Amino acid sequence: RSLAANDAVTAVFAAGDEMAIGLIRALLDAGRRVPADVSVVGFDDMPVAAYVSPPLTTARQPFDAVAREGLMLLVQAIEKPDANPPPAADPPVELVVRASTAPPPHADPPRPRDLPESR
């Protein structure tokens, strides 16, 4: 609630889509507009993320690859409990831009490129 009430907050990256969806609700309850006042980004790209209002911008991770890697590490730890575990893989993450993000509300307007002056 304190985050939602803080006018200095213009963007939040939540640890998961469920948290981001809850945050959107808290922001709306506090009278803040998403994304006009606050941009919200989640993580995971749960199926519901595309259907909440506004649709949630999120970081998509490949669940199947993450699960496969986790299972492999678990099996290795069970079979060789004294061995050092291999380093965890970094699966690719893709930003899925939807309607919950926008430029900051008090951002300076983009500067025009050097254009020839009209006479």
Salt bridges, closest charged atoms under 4 A:
ASP7 OD1 - ARG32 NE 3.85
ASP29 OD1 - ARG25 NE 3.18
ASP37 OD1 - ARG33 NH2 2.77
ASP45 OD2 - ARG60 NE 2.68
ASP45 OD1 - ARG98 NH2 2.98
GLU94 OE1 - ARG60 NH1 3.20
